[in-house]
Amino acid sequence: MKTLVVYYSMDGNTKFAAELIARDLSADIMPLEPIKNYPRSTIGKYILCGKAATFGEKPKLKPYLYDPADYERIIIGTPVWNSRLAAPINTFLKNSDMKNKTTSAFFSSAGGDAGKCIAKLNEKLGHMEGTLSLINAKKNEELTQKRVGEFVDQINACLK
């Protein structure tokens, strides 16, 4: 099954997991890049990124590397911002027809519960084959690799 891993990452945690997943699935990988970057300072991230997520903002993105329409399975990766999807993911979902796609998702956070974020994405997609919630993916590299392996096994089992 032709698979695309689509993700947004600010601090590299979601990127780290996306690369592992794409490698394990022999999938194409596509980072989402806003035209205007979000602030890197801690306070700026919490205020502006939290606001963007809370209000469901959809920032303009740089052109995609791949056309999502060419894929049967799409795996979405997002950091958790204020218990919600990162704003670039909102843009991707608005611009992409996810009907008739097999979908799964992974979520990265610095320690918060991703439950609300998972529920919100599942509501938008209608159904996901699997989900994975990671905390400090890069710092917990060994655990992340183990959990990614389990996630890949889970979503592949759904295809059988």
CNS distance restraints for C-alpha pairs under 8 A (distance, minus, plus):
assign (resid   1 and name CA) (resid  72 and name CA) 6.40 0.50 0.50
assign (resid   1 and name CA) (resid  73 and name CA) 6.84 0.50 0.50
assign (resid   2 and name CA) (resid  27 and name CA) 7.09 0.50 0.50
assign (resid   2 and name CA) (resid  71 and name CA) 5.32 0.50 0.50
assign (resid   2 and name CA) (resid  72 and name CA) 5.64 0.50 0.50
assign (resid   2 and name CA) (resid  73 and name CA) 6.31 0.50 0.50
assign (resid   3 and name CA) (resid  25 and name CA) 7.61 0.50 0.50
assign (resid   3 and name CA) (resid  26 and name CA) 7.90 0.50 0.50
assign (resid   3 and name CA) (resid  27 and name CA) 4.99 0.50 0.50
assign (resid   3 and name CA) (resid  28 and name CA) 6.41 0.50 0.50
assign (resid   3 and name CA) (resid  71 and name CA) 5.73 0.50 0.50
assign (resid   3 and name CA) (resid  72 and name CA) 6.33 0.50 0.50
assign (resid   3 and name CA) (resid  73 and name CA) 4.73 0.50 0.50
assign (resid   3 and name CA) (resid  74 and name CA) 5.77 0.50 0.50
assign (resid   3 and name CA) (resid  75 and name CA) 7.54 0.50 0.50
assign (resid   4 and name CA) (resid  22 and name CA) 7.72 0.50 0.50
assign (resid   4 and name CA) (resid  27 and name CA) 5.55 0.50 0.50
assign (resid   4 and name CA) (resid  28 and name CA) 4.88 0.50 0.50
assign (resid   4 and name CA) (resid  29 and name CA) 5.69 0.50 0.50
assign (resid   4 and name CA) (resid  30 and name CA) 7.21 0.50 0.50
assign (resid   4 and name CA) (resid  68 and name CA) 7.31 0.50 0.50
assign (resid   4 and name CA) (resid  71 and name CA) 6.41 0.50 0.50
assign (resid   4 and name CA) (resid  73 and name CA) 6.42 0.50 0.50
assign (resid   4 and name CA) (resid  74 and name CA) 4.95 0.50 0.50
assign (resid   4 and name CA) (resid  75 and name CA) 6.25 0.50 0.50
assign (resid   5 and name CA) (resid  18 and name CA) 6.61 0.50 0.50
assign (resid   5 and name CA) (resid  21 and name CA) 7.64 0.50 0.50
assign (resid   5 and name CA) (resid  22 and name CA) 6.18 0.50 0.50
assign (resid   5 and name CA) (resid  27 and name CA) 6.66 0.50 0.50
assign (resid   5 and name CA) (resid  28 and name CA) 6.19 0.50 0.50
assign (resid   5 and name CA) (resid  29 and name CA) 4.67 0.50 0.50
assign (resid   5 and name CA) (resid  30 and name CA) 6.10 0.50 0.50
assign (resid   5 and name CA) (resid  74 and name CA) 5.93 0.50 0.50
assign (resid   5 and name CA) (resid  75 and name CA) 4.73 0.50 0.50
assign (resid   5 and name CA) (resid  76 and name CA) 6.01 0.50 0.50
assign (resid   5 and name CA) (resid  77 and name CA) 7.41 0.50 0.50
assign (resid   6 and name CA) (resid  18 and name CA) 7.78 0.50 0.50
assign (resid   6 and name CA) (resid  29 and name CA) 6.04 0.50 0.50
assign (resid   6 and name CA) (resid  30 and name CA) 4.84 0.50 0.50
assign (resid   6 and name CA) (resid  31 and name CA) 5.86 0.50 0.50
assign (resid   6 and name CA) (resid  32 and name CA) 7.03 0.50 0.50
assign (resid   6 and name CA) (resid  74 and name CA) 7.09 0.50 0.50
assign (resid   6 and name CA) (resid  75 and name CA) 6.08 0.50 0.50
assign (resid   6 and name CA) (resid  76 and name CA) 4.94 0.50 0.50
assign (resid   6 and name CA) (resid  77 and name CA) 6.13 0.50 0.50
assign (resid   7 and name CA) (resid  14 and name CA) 7.01 0.50 0.50
assign (resid   7 and name CA) (resid  15 and name CA) 7.04 0.50 0.50
assign (resid   7 and name CA) (resid  18 and name CA) 6.84 0.50 0.50
assign (resid   7 and name CA) (resid  30 and name CA) 6.49 0.50 0.50
assign (resid   7 and name CA) (resid  31 and name CA) 5.05 0.50 0.50
assign (resid   7 and name CA) (resid  32 and name CA) 5.91 0.50 0.50
assign (resid   7 and name CA) (resid  76 and name CA) 5.61 0.50 0.50
assign (resid   7 and name CA) (resid  77 and name CA) 4.29 0.50 0.50
assign (resid   7 and name CA) (resid  78 and name CA) 5.82 0.50 0.50
assign (resid   7 and name CA) (resid  89 and name CA) 7.50 0.50 0.50
assign (resid   8 and name CA) (resid  14 and name CA) 6.84 0.50 0.50
assign (resid   8 and name CA) (resid  15 and name CA) 7.25 0.50 0.50
assign (resid   8 and name CA) (resid  31 and name CA) 5.68 0.50 0.50
assign (resid   8 and name CA) (resid  32 and name CA) 5.09 0.50 0.50
assign (resid   8 and name CA) (resid  33 and name CA) 7.10 0.50 0.50
assign (resid   8 and name CA) (resid  77 and name CA) 6.45 0.50 0.50
assign (resid   8 and name CA) (resid  78 and name CA) 5.55 0.50 0.50
assign (resid   8 and name CA) (resid  79 and name CA) 7.19 0.50 0.50
assign (resid   8 and name CA) (resid  86 and name CA) 7.41 0.50 0.50
assign (resid   8 and name CA) (resid  88 and name CA) 6.65 0.50 0.50
assign (resid   8 and name CA) (resid  89 and name CA) 6.92 0.50 0.50
assign (resid   9 and name CA) (resid  13 and name CA) 6.68 0.50 0.50
assign (resid   9 and name CA) (resid  14 and name CA) 5.08 0.50 0.50
assign (resid   9 and name CA) (resid  15 and name CA) 5.53 0.50 0.50
assign (resid   9 and name CA) (resid  31 and name CA) 7.63 0.50 0.50
assign (resid   9 and name CA) (resid  32 and name CA) 7.99 0.50 0.50
assign (resid   9 and name CA) (resid  78 and name CA) 6.83 0.50 0.50
assign (resid   9 and name CA) (resid  79 and name CA) 6.58 0.50 0.50
assign (resid  10 and name CA) (resid  14 and name CA) 7.86 0.50 0.50
assign (resid  10 and name CA) (resid  79 and name CA) 7.93 0.50 0.50
assign (resid  12 and name CA) (resid  16 and name CA) 5.99 0.50 0.50
assign (resid  12 and name CA) (resid 138 and name CA) 7.54 0.50 0.50
assign (resid  13 and name CA) (resid  17 and name CA) 6.52 0.50 0.50
assign (resid  13 and name CA) (resid  79 and name CA) 7.95 0.50 0.50
assign (resid  13 and name CA) (resid 108 and name CA) 6.64 0.50 0.50
assign (resid  13 and name CA) (resid 136 and name CA) 6.52 0.50 0.50
assign (resid  13 and name CA) (resid 137 and name CA) 5.15 0.50 0.50
assign (resid  13 and name CA) (resid 138 and name CA) 5.47 0.50 0.50
assign (resid  14 and name CA) (resid  18 and name CA) 6.00 0.50 0.50
assign (resid  14 and name CA) (resid  77 and name CA) 6.33 0.50 0.50
assign (resid  14 and name CA) (resid  78 and name CA) 6.33 0.50 0.50
assign (resid  14 and name CA) (resid  79 and name CA) 6.28 0.50 0.50
assign (resid  14 and name CA) (resid 107 and name CA) 7.30 0.50 0.50
assign (resid  14 and name CA) (resid 108 and name CA) 5.83 0.50 0.50
assign (resid  14 and name CA) (resid 137 and name CA) 7.31 0.50 0.50
assign (resid  15 and name CA) (resid  19 and name CA) 6.11 0.50 0.50
assign (resid  15 and name CA) (resid  31 and name CA) 7.86 0.50 0.50
assign (resid  16 and name CA) (resid  20 and name CA) 6.55 0.50 0.50
assign (resid  16 and name CA) (resid 137 and name CA) 7.08 0.50 0.50
assign (resid  16 and name CA) (resid 138 and name CA) 6.54 0.50 0.50
assign (resid  17 and name CA) (resid  21 and name CA) 6.19 0.50 0.50
assign (resid  17 and name CA) (resid 137 and name CA) 6.82 0.50 0.50
assign (resid  17 and name CA) (resid 144 and name CA) 7.23 0.50 0.50
assign (resid  17 and name CA) (resid 145 and name CA) 7.95 0.50 0.50
assign (resid  17 and name CA) (resid 148 and name CA) 7.23 0.50 0.50
assign (resid  18 and name CA) (resid  22 and name CA) 6.00 0.50 0.50
assign (resid  18 and name CA) (resid  29 and name CA) 7.43 0.50 0.50
assign (resid  18 and name CA) (resid  77 and name CA) 6.72 0.50 0.50
assign (resid  19 and name CA) (resid  23 and name CA) 6.02 0.50 0.50
assign (resid  19 and name CA) (resid  29 and name CA) 7.37 0.50 0.50
assign (resid  20 and name CA) (resid  24 and name CA) 6.15 0.50 0.50
assign (resid  20 and name CA) (resid 145 and name CA) 7.23 0.50 0.50
assign (resid  20 and name CA) (resid 148 and name CA) 7.08 0.50 0.50
assign (resid  21 and name CA) (resid  25 and name CA) 6.13 0.50 0.50
assign (resid  21 and name CA) (resid  27 and name CA) 7.92 0.50 0.50
assign (resid  21 and name CA) (resid 148 and name CA) 6.39 0.50 0.50
assign (resid  21 and name CA) (resid 149 and name CA) 7.86 0.50 0.50
assign (resid  21 and name CA) (resid 152 and name CA) 6.91 0.50 0.50
assign (resid  22 and name CA) (resid  26 and name CA) 5.64 0.50 0.50
assign (resid  22 and name CA) (resid  27 and name CA) 4.65 0.50 0.50
assign (resid  22 and name CA) (resid  28 and name CA) 6.36 0.50 0.50
assign (resid  22 and name CA) (resid  29 and name CA) 6.16 0.50 0.50
assign (resid  23 and name CA) (resid  27 and name CA) 6.56 0.50 0.50
assign (resid  24 and name CA) (resid 149 and name CA) 7.58 0.50 0.50
assign (resid  24 and name CA) (resid 152 and name CA) 7.15 0.50 0.50
assign (resid  25 and name CA) (resid 152 and name CA) 7.18 0.50 0.50
assign (resid  30 and name CA) (resid  64 and name CA) 7.30 0.50 0.50
assign (resid  30 and name CA) (resid  65 and name CA) 6.27 0.50 0.50
assign (resid  30 and name CA) (resid  66 and name CA) 7.02 0.50 0.50
assign (resid  32 and name CA) (resid  61 and name CA) 6.79 0.50 0.50
assign (resid  32 and name CA) (resid  62 and name CA) 7.41 0.50 0.50
assign (resid  32 and name CA) (resid  64 and name CA) 7.27 0.50 0.50
assign (resid  32 and name CA) (resid  88 and name CA) 6.64 0.50 0.50
assign (resid  32 and name CA) (resid  89 and name CA) 7.77 0.50 0.50
assign (resid  32 and name CA) (resid  92 and name CA) 7.94 0.50 0.50
assign (resid  33 and name CA) (resid  37 and name CA) 7.94 0.50 0.50
assign (resid  33 and name CA) (resid  61 and name CA) 5.48 0.50 0.50
assign (resid  33 and name CA) (resid  62 and name CA) 5.58 0.50 0.50
assign (resid  33 and name CA) (resid  88 and name CA) 7.54 0.50 0.50
assign (resid  34 and name CA) (resid  59 and name CA) 6.34 0.50 0.50
assign (resid  34 and name CA) (resid  60 and name CA) 5.80 0.50 0.50
assign (resid  34 and name CA) (resid  61 and name CA) 4.18 0.50 0.50
assign (resid  34 and name CA) (resid  62 and name CA) 5.93 0.50 0.50
assign (resid  34 and name CA) (resid  88 and name CA) 6.71 0.50 0.50
assign (resid  35 and name CA) (resid  59 and name CA) 7.71 0.50 0.50
assign (resid  35 and name CA) (resid  60 and name CA) 5.85 0.50 0.50
assign (resid  35 and name CA) (resid  61 and name CA) 5.16 0.50 0.50
assign (resid  35 and name CA) (resid  62 and name CA) 5.53 0.50 0.50
assign (resid  36 and name CA) (resid  59 and name CA) 7.94 0.50 0.50
assign (resid  36 and name CA) (resid  60 and name CA) 7.70 0.50 0.50
assign (resid  38 and name CA) (resid  45 and name CA) 7.03 0.50 0.50
assign (resid  38 and name CA) (resid  48 and name CA) 7.53 0.50 0.50
assign (resid  38 and name CA) (resid  49 and name CA) 7.16 0.50 0.50
assign (resid  39 and name CA) (resid  44 and name CA) 5.44 0.50 0.50
assign (resid  39 and name CA) (resid  45 and name CA) 5.71 0.50 0.50
assign (resid  39 and name CA) (resid  48 and name CA) 7.66 0.50 0.50
assign (resid  40 and name CA) (resid  44 and name CA) 6.72 0.50 0.50
assign (resid  40 and name CA) (resid  45 and name CA) 6.21 0.50 0.50
assign (resid  41 and name CA) (resid  45 and name CA) 6.05 0.50 0.50
assign (resid  42 and name CA) (resid  46 and name CA) 6.34 0.50 0.50
assign (resid  43 and name CA) (resid  47 and name CA) 6.15 0.50 0.50
assign (resid  44 and name CA) (resid  48 and name CA) 5.71 0.50 0.50
assign (resid  44 and name CA) (resid  49 and name CA) 7.55 0.50 0.50
assign (resid  45 and name CA) (resid  49 and name CA) 5.16 0.50 0.50
assign (resid  45 and name CA) (resid  50 and name CA) 7.20 0.50 0.50
assign (resid  46 and name CA) (resid  50 and name CA) 5.36 0.50 0.50
assign (resid  47 and name CA) (resid  51 and name CA) 6.02 0.50 0.50
assign (resid  48 and name CA) (resid  52 and name CA) 6.06 0.50 0.50
assign (resid  49 and name CA) (resid  53 and name CA) 6.14 0.50 0.50
assign (resid  49 and name CA) (resid  81 and name CA) 6.60 0.50 0.50
assign (resid  49 and name CA) (resid  86 and name CA) 7.49 0.50 0.50
assign (resid  49 and name CA) (resid  87 and name CA) 7.63 0.50 0.50
assign (resid  50 and name CA) (resid  54 and name CA) 5.98 0.50 0.50
assign (resid  50 and name CA) (resid  81 and name CA) 5.53 0.50 0.50
assign (resid  50 and name CA) (resid  82 and name CA) 5.26 0.50 0.50
assign (resid  51 and name CA) (resid  55 and name CA) 6.10 0.50 0.50
assign (resid  52 and name CA) (resid  56 and name CA) 5.99 0.50 0.50
assign (resid  52 and name CA) (resid  57 and name CA) 4.99 0.50 0.50
assign (resid  52 and name CA) (resid  58 and name CA) 7.96 0.50 0.50
assign (resid  52 and name CA) (resid  86 and name CA) 7.70 0.50 0.50
assign (resid  52 and name CA) (resid  87 and name CA) 5.87 0.50 0.50
assign (resid  53 and name CA) (resid  57 and name CA) 6.30 0.50 0.50
assign (resid  53 and name CA) (resid  81 and name CA) 6.04 0.50 0.50
assign (resid  53 and name CA) (resid  82 and name CA) 6.74 0.50 0.50
assign (resid  53 and name CA) (resid  84 and name CA) 5.80 0.50 0.50
assign (resid  53 and name CA) (resid  85 and name CA) 6.14 0.50 0.50
assign (resid  53 and name CA) (resid  86 and name CA) 5.69 0.50 0.50
assign (resid  53 and name CA) (resid  87 and name CA) 5.33 0.50 0.50
assign (resid  54 and name CA) (resid  82 and name CA) 6.85 0.50 0.50
assign (resid  54 and name CA) (resid  84 and name CA) 6.88 0.50 0.50
assign (resid  56 and name CA) (resid  87 and name CA) 6.39 0.50 0.50
assign (resid  56 and name CA) (resid  90 and name CA) 6.76 0.50 0.50
assign (resid  57 and name CA) (resid  87 and name CA) 5.53 0.50 0.50
assign (resid  57 and name CA) (resid  90 and name CA) 7.02 0.50 0.50
assign (resid  57 and name CA) (resid  91 and name CA) 7.86 0.50 0.50
assign (resid  58 and name CA) (resid  87 and name CA) 5.58 0.50 0.50
assign (resid  58 and name CA) (resid  88 and name CA) 6.14 0.50 0.50
assign (resid  58 and name CA) (resid  89 and name CA) 7.89 0.50 0.50
assign (resid  58 and name CA) (resid  90 and name CA) 5.49 0.50 0.50
assign (resid  58 and name CA) (resid  91 and name CA) 4.57 0.50 0.50
assign (resid  59 and name CA) (resid  87 and name CA) 6.64 0.50 0.50
assign (resid  59 and name CA) (resid  88 and name CA) 6.02 0.50 0.50
assign (resid  59 and name CA) (resid  91 and name CA) 6.32 0.50 0.50
assign (resid  60 and name CA) (resid  88 and name CA) 7.89 0.50 0.50
assign (resid  60 and name CA) (resid  91 and name CA) 7.24 0.50 0.50
assign (resid  61 and name CA) (resid  88 and name CA) 7.25 0.50 0.50
assign (resid  61 and name CA) (resid  91 and name CA) 7.59 0.50 0.50
assign (resid  67 and name CA) (resid  71 and name CA) 7.80 0.50 0.50
assign (resid  68 and name CA) (resid  74 and name CA) 7.65 0.50 0.50
assign (resid  68 and name CA) (resid  96 and name CA) 6.81 0.50 0.50
assign (resid  69 and name CA) (resid  96 and name CA) 7.55 0.50 0.50
assign (resid  69 and name CA) (resid  97 and name CA) 7.19 0.50 0.50
assign (resid  71 and name CA) (resid 101 and name CA) 7.74 0.50 0.50
assign (resid  72 and name CA) (resid 100 and name CA) 7.72 0.50 0.50
assign (resid  72 and name CA) (resid 101 and name CA) 5.29 0.50 0.50
assign (resid  72 and name CA) (resid 102 and name CA) 6.23 0.50 0.50
assign (resid  73 and name CA) (resid 101 and name CA) 5.51 0.50 0.50
assign (resid  73 and name CA) (resid 102 and name CA) 4.50 0.50 0.50
assign (resid  73 and name CA) (resid 103 and name CA) 5.72 0.50 0.50
assign (resid  74 and name CA) (resid 101 and name CA) 6.78 0.50 0.50
assign (resid  74 and name CA) (resid 102 and name CA) 6.32 0.50 0.50
assign (resid  74 and name CA) (resid 103 and name CA) 5.06 0.50 0.50
assign (resid  74 and name CA) (resid 104 and name CA) 6.74 0.50 0.50
assign (resid  75 and name CA) (resid 103 and name CA) 5.60 0.50 0.50
assign (resid  75 and name CA) (resid 104 and name CA) 4.79 0.50 0.50
assign (resid  75 and name CA) (resid 105 and name CA) 5.19 0.50 0.50
assign (resid  75 and name CA) (resid 106 and name CA) 7.61 0.50 0.50
assign (resid  76 and name CA) (resid 103 and name CA) 7.63 0.50 0.50
assign (resid  76 and name CA) (resid 104 and name CA) 6.42 0.50 0.50
assign (resid  76 and name CA) (resid 105 and name CA) 4.55 0.50 0.50
assign (resid  76 and name CA) (resid 106 and name CA) 6.33 0.50 0.50
assign (resid  77 and name CA) (resid 105 and name CA) 5.64 0.50 0.50
assign (resid  77 and name CA) (resid 106 and name CA) 4.80 0.50 0.50
assign (resid  77 and name CA) (resid 107 and name CA) 5.79 0.50 0.50
assign (resid  77 and name CA) (resid 108 and name CA) 7.84 0.50 0.50
assign (resid  78 and name CA) (resid  85 and name CA) 6.29 0.50 0.50
assign (resid  78 and name CA) (resid  86 and name CA) 6.01 0.50 0.50
assign (resid  78 and name CA) (resid  89 and name CA) 6.95 0.50 0.50
assign (resid  78 and name CA) (resid 105 and name CA) 7.96 0.50 0.50
assign (resid  78 and name CA) (resid 106 and name CA) 6.57 0.50 0.50
assign (resid  78 and name CA) (resid 107 and name CA) 5.10 0.50 0.50
assign (resid  78 and name CA) (resid 108 and name CA) 6.38 0.50 0.50
assign (resid  79 and name CA) (resid  85 and name CA) 6.82 0.50 0.50
assign (resid  79 and name CA) (resid  86 and name CA) 5.97 0.50 0.50
assign (resid  79 and name CA) (resid 107 and name CA) 5.54 0.50 0.50
assign (resid  79 and name CA) (resid 108 and name CA) 4.63 0.50 0.50
assign (resid  79 and name CA) (resid 109 and name CA) 5.78 0.50 0.50
assign (resid  80 and name CA) (resid  84 and name CA) 5.56 0.50 0.50
assign (resid  80 and name CA) (resid  85 and name CA) 5.69 0.50 0.50
assign (resid  80 and name CA) (resid  86 and name CA) 6.31 0.50 0.50
assign (resid  80 and name CA) (resid 107 and name CA) 6.38 0.50 0.50
assign (resid  80 and name CA) (resid 108 and name CA) 6.02 0.50 0.50
assign (resid  80 and name CA) (resid 109 and name CA) 5.41 0.50 0.50
assign (resid  80 and name CA) (resid 112 and name CA) 7.99 0.50 0.50
assign (resid  80 and name CA) (resid 114 and name CA) 6.52 0.50 0.50
assign (resid  80 and name CA) (resid 117 and name CA) 6.72 0.50 0.50
assign (resid  81 and name CA) (resid  85 and name CA) 6.10 0.50 0.50
assign (resid  81 and name CA) (resid  86 and name CA) 5.72 0.50 0.50
assign (resid  83 and name CA) (resid 112 and name CA) 7.75 0.50 0.50
assign (resid  83 and name CA) (resid 113 and name CA) 7.32 0.50 0.50
assign (resid  83 and name CA) (resid 114 and name CA) 6.24 0.50 0.50
assign (resid  83 and name CA) (resid 115 and name CA) 7.72 0.50 0.50
assign (resid  83 and name CA) (resid 116 and name CA) 5.75 0.50 0.50
assign (resid  83 and name CA) (resid 117 and name CA) 5.32 0.50 0.50
assign (resid  84 and name CA) (resid 114 and name CA) 7.99 0.50 0.50
assign (resid  84 and name CA) (resid 116 and name CA) 6.74 0.50 0.50
assign (resid  84 and name CA) (resid 117 and name CA) 4.52 0.50 0.50
assign (resid  84 and name CA) (resid 120 and name CA) 7.29 0.50 0.50
assign (resid  85 and name CA) (resid  89 and name CA) 6.44 0.50 0.50
assign (resid  85 and name CA) (resid  90 and name CA) 7.09 0.50 0.50
assign (resid  85 and name CA) (resid 117 and name CA) 5.88 0.50 0.50
assign (resid  85 and name CA) (resid 120 and name CA) 7.84 0.50 0.50
assign (resid  85 and name CA) (resid 121 and name CA) 7.45 0.50 0.50
assign (resid  86 and name CA) (resid  90 and name CA) 7.08 0.50 0.50
assign (resid  87 and name CA) (resid  91 and name CA) 6.77 0.50 0.50
assign (resid  88 and name CA) (resid  92 and name CA) 6.38 0.50 0.50
assign (resid  89 and name CA) (resid  93 and name CA) 6.16 0.50 0.50
assign (resid  90 and name CA) (resid  94 and name CA) 6.15 0.50 0.50
assign (resid  91 and name CA) (resid  95 and name CA) 6.17 0.50 0.50
assign (resid  92 and name CA) (resid  96 and name CA) 5.95 0.50 0.50
assign (resid  93 and name CA) (resid  97 and name CA) 7.48 0.50 0.50
assign (resid  93 and name CA) (resid  98 and name CA) 7.55 0.50 0.50
assign (resid  98 and name CA) (resid 125 and name CA) 6.96 0.50 0.50
assign (resid 102 and name CA) (resid 128 and name CA) 7.20 0.50 0.50
assign (resid 102 and name CA) (resid 129 and name CA) 7.01 0.50 0.50
assign (resid 103 and name CA) (resid 125 and name CA) 7.78 0.50 0.50
assign (resid 103 and name CA) (resid 127 and name CA) 7.21 0.50 0.50
assign (resid 103 and name CA) (resid 128 and name CA) 5.01 0.50 0.50
assign (resid 103 and name CA) (resid 129 and name CA) 5.96 0.50 0.50
assign (resid 103 and name CA) (resid 130 and name CA) 7.72 0.50 0.50
assign (resid 104 and name CA) (resid 128 and name CA) 4.82 0.50 0.50
assign (resid 104 and name CA) (resid 129 and name CA) 5.21 0.50 0.50
assign (resid 104 and name CA) (resid 130 and name CA) 4.90 0.50 0.50
assign (resid 104 and name CA) (resid 131 and name CA) 5.80 0.50 0.50
assign (resid 104 and name CA) (resid 155 and name CA) 7.36 0.50 0.50
assign (resid 105 and name CA) (resid 128 and name CA) 7.29 0.50 0.50
assign (resid 105 and name CA) (resid 130 and name CA) 6.57 0.50 0.50
assign (resid 105 and name CA) (resid 131 and name CA) 4.95 0.50 0.50
assign (resid 105 and name CA) (resid 132 and name CA) 6.52 0.50 0.50
assign (resid 106 and name CA) (resid 131 and name CA) 5.44 0.50 0.50
assign (resid 106 and name CA) (resid 132 and name CA) 4.47 0.50 0.50
assign (resid 106 and name CA) (resid 133 and name CA) 5.75 0.50 0.50
assign (resid 106 and name CA) (resid 134 and name CA) 7.55 0.50 0.50
assign (resid 107 and name CA) (resid 114 and name CA) 6.81 0.50 0.50
assign (resid 107 and name CA) (resid 118 and name CA) 7.75 0.50 0.50
assign (resid 107 and name CA) (resid 131 and name CA) 7.81 0.50 0.50
assign (resid 107 and name CA) (resid 132 and name CA) 6.14 0.50 0.50
assign (resid 107 and name CA) (resid 133 and name CA) 4.75 0.50 0.50
assign (resid 107 and name CA) (resid 134 and name CA) 6.03 0.50 0.50
assign (resid 108 and name CA) (resid 114 and name CA) 7.85 0.50 0.50
assign (resid 108 and name CA) (resid 133 and name CA) 5.94 0.50 0.50
assign (resid 108 and name CA) (resid 134 and name CA) 4.73 0.50 0.50
assign (resid 108 and name CA) (resid 135 and name CA) 5.70 0.50 0.50
assign (resid 108 and name CA) (resid 136 and name CA) 6.96 0.50 0.50
assign (resid 108 and name CA) (resid 137 and name CA) 6.90 0.50 0.50
assign (resid 109 and name CA) (resid 113 and name CA) 7.80 0.50 0.50
assign (resid 109 and name CA) (resid 114 and name CA) 7.40 0.50 0.50
assign (resid 109 and name CA) (resid 133 and name CA) 7.85 0.50 0.50
assign (resid 109 and name CA) (resid 134 and name CA) 6.37 0.50 0.50
assign (resid 109 and name CA) (resid 135 and name CA) 4.98 0.50 0.50
assign (resid 109 and name CA) (resid 136 and name CA) 6.21 0.50 0.50
assign (resid 110 and name CA) (resid 135 and name CA) 5.39 0.50 0.50
assign (resid 110 and name CA) (resid 136 and name CA) 5.22 0.50 0.50
assign (resid 111 and name CA) (resid 135 and name CA) 5.46 0.50 0.50
assign (resid 111 and name CA) (resid 136 and name CA) 7.15 0.50 0.50
assign (resid 112 and name CA) (resid 135 and name CA) 7.75 0.50 0.50
assign (resid 114 and name CA) (resid 118 and name CA) 6.06 0.50 0.50
assign (resid 114 and name CA) (resid 133 and name CA) 6.47 0.50 0.50
assign (resid 115 and name CA) (resid 119 and name CA) 6.19 0.50 0.50
assign (resid 116 and name CA) (resid 120 and name CA) 6.16 0.50 0.50
assign (resid 117 and name CA) (resid 121 and name CA) 6.31 0.50 0.50
assign (resid 118 and name CA) (resid 122 and name CA) 6.10 0.50 0.50
assign (resid 118 and name CA) (resid 131 and name CA) 7.59 0.50 0.50
assign (resid 119 and name CA) (resid 123 and name CA) 6.09 0.50 0.50
assign (resid 120 and name CA) (resid 124 and name CA) 6.41 0.50 0.50
assign (resid 121 and name CA) (resid 125 and name CA) 6.12 0.50 0.50
assign (resid 122 and name CA) (resid 126 and name CA) 5.49 0.50 0.50
assign (resid 122 and name CA) (resid 127 and name CA) 5.61 0.50 0.50
assign (resid 122 and name CA) (resid 128 and name CA) 6.29 0.50 0.50
assign (resid 123 and name CA) (resid 127 and name CA) 7.54 0.50 0.50
assign (resid 129 and name CA) (resid 155 and name CA) 5.82 0.50 0.50
assign (resid 129 and name CA) (resid 158 and name CA) 6.61 0.50 0.50
assign (resid 130 and name CA) (resid 151 and name CA) 7.06 0.50 0.50
assign (resid 130 and name CA) (resid 154 and name CA) 6.68 0.50 0.50
assign (resid 130 and name CA) (resid 155 and name CA) 5.67 0.50 0.50
assign (resid 131 and name CA) (resid 151 and name CA) 7.23 0.50 0.50
assign (resid 132 and name CA) (resid 147 and name CA) 7.75 0.50 0.50
assign (resid 132 and name CA) (resid 148 and name CA) 7.66 0.50 0.50
assign (resid 132 and name CA) (resid 151 and name CA) 6.41 0.50 0.50
assign (resid 134 and name CA) (resid 144 and name CA) 6.97 0.50 0.50
assign (resid 135 and name CA) (resid 140 and name CA) 7.75 0.50 0.50
assign (resid 136 and name CA) (resid 140 and name CA) 6.10 0.50 0.50
assign (resid 137 and name CA) (resid 141 and name CA) 5.99 0.50 0.50
assign (resid 137 and name CA) (resid 144 and name CA) 5.61 0.50 0.50
assign (resid 138 and name CA) (resid 144 and name CA) 7.61 0.50 0.50
assign (resid 140 and name CA) (resid 144 and name CA) 5.97 0.50 0.50
assign (resid 141 and name CA) (resid 145 and name CA) 6.14 0.50 0.50
assign (resid 142 and name CA) (resid 146 and name CA) 6.38 0.50 0.50
assign (resid 143 and name CA) (resid 147 and name CA) 6.11 0.50 0.50
assign (resid 144 and name CA) (resid 148 and name CA) 5.93 0.50 0.50
assign (resid 145 and name CA) (resid 149 and name CA) 6.19 0.50 0.50
assign (resid 146 and name CA) (resid 150 and name CA) 6.46 0.50 0.50
assign (resid 147 and name CA) (resid 151 and name CA) 6.14 0.50 0.50
assign (resid 148 and name CA) (resid 152 and name CA) 6.10 0.50 0.50
assign (resid 149 and name CA) (resid 153 and name CA) 6.23 0.50 0.50
assign (resid 150 and name CA) (resid 154 and name CA) 6.11 0.50 0.50
assign (resid 151 and name CA) (resid 155 and name CA) 6.27 0.50 0.50
assign (resid 152 and name CA) (resid 156 and name CA) 6.03 0.50 0.50
assign (resid 153 and name CA) (resid 157 and name CA) 6.03 0.50 0.50
assign (resid 154 and name CA) (resid 158 and name CA) 6.68 0.50 0.50
assign (resid 155 and name CA) (resid 159 and name CA) 7.07 0.50 0.50
assign (resid 156 and name CA) (resid 160 and name CA) 7.17 0.50 0.50
